[in-house]
Amino acid sequence: MTQMSPHRHHAPTTGIRVDAELAALKGILRLIHALPLDRVRGVAGAVVASGGMAISRLRRVGLSNLEKAFPEKDRAWCEDMLRASFRQLGFMAAELAHFDALTQDNIGDIVGFESVESERAFREMAERREAIIATGHFGNWELFGQAAGLMGAPIHIVHRPLKNARVDDLLTAVRGLAGTKVVYKHAAARDILRLLRKGALVAVPIDQHAPGGSGVPVPFFGRPANTTLGPARLAQIAQVPIQVAVLARIGNTEKHRIVSRPPIPPPKRGKDPAALLEVTTQLNAQFESIVREYPEQWLWMHRRWRVPA
């Protein structure tokens, strides 16, 4: 399959702040890399959980989201889930610094499948090599790309460039260790269609608020959440299936499992917006079912619900 270079972002690549942020990140990653992963993972998780819970804005948004999604749960449960969500970010940072140790031979020791059905769905998608993976900021989403590549199913991921272009380039390089390619969001539609026609697997996050006219209100945990119609529209044009898939951590361990849902057929070609809405509603429902099963692993600190209930 022909590999494509990502369209470059236009953020500044020089400047004191840009250089300082990059130097700080590289220093942290070098320090983590120098320590055994089984020791540093727990420390990183605890540090991020403590720091995250101390940031009032993130704490407020996260608790509000959890209370909306799980009105039957009490405040203490919501706080536990939010702290665990922050902890996942720390785990991910520690594991990302050790991605260079992952190989085709050892990835199976770290990543498995939730069920026989999940494995069958993932294997069939990988063999078909023409699909849109609807995914999100869940568990160690960076490891998901690494695992897919090492399992013989490298993906292209739609990515919103970070404000710091040099940090963004570093993340792109880390992702590329297992063959993951980046498609920048501002040029995604054109590039995704070209990739799909060449037989690629393209991962598109569906769990973030779609601003302005780029999304429509679709139920998520029983509340309208602006959701992009992009995956459904692209599937309709390319006539490829869409499959919800994430990587879920097993407890607080280094073990993970791929959770995937049965593929959804593409909408029939045409101009009926109801067909796109129906598929997008199914995607949200499938993603919601996974978050309900593993609530501590979703990124609750994002303002997902911005439209009136």
Secondary structure by P-SEA (a helix, b strand, c coil): cbbbbccccccccccaaaaaaaaaaaaaaaaaaaccccaaaaaaaaaaaaaaaacaaaaaaaaaaaaaacccccaaaaaaaaaaaaaaaaaaaaaaaacccccccccccccccccaaaaaaaaaaaaacccccccccccaaaaaaaaaaaacbbbbbbccccccaaaaaaaaaaaaccbbbbbbccccaaaaaaaaaabbbbbbbcccccccccccbbbcccccccccaaaaaaaaaabbbbbbbbbbccccccbbbbbbccccccccccccaaaaaaaaaaaaaaaaaaaaacccccccccccccccc
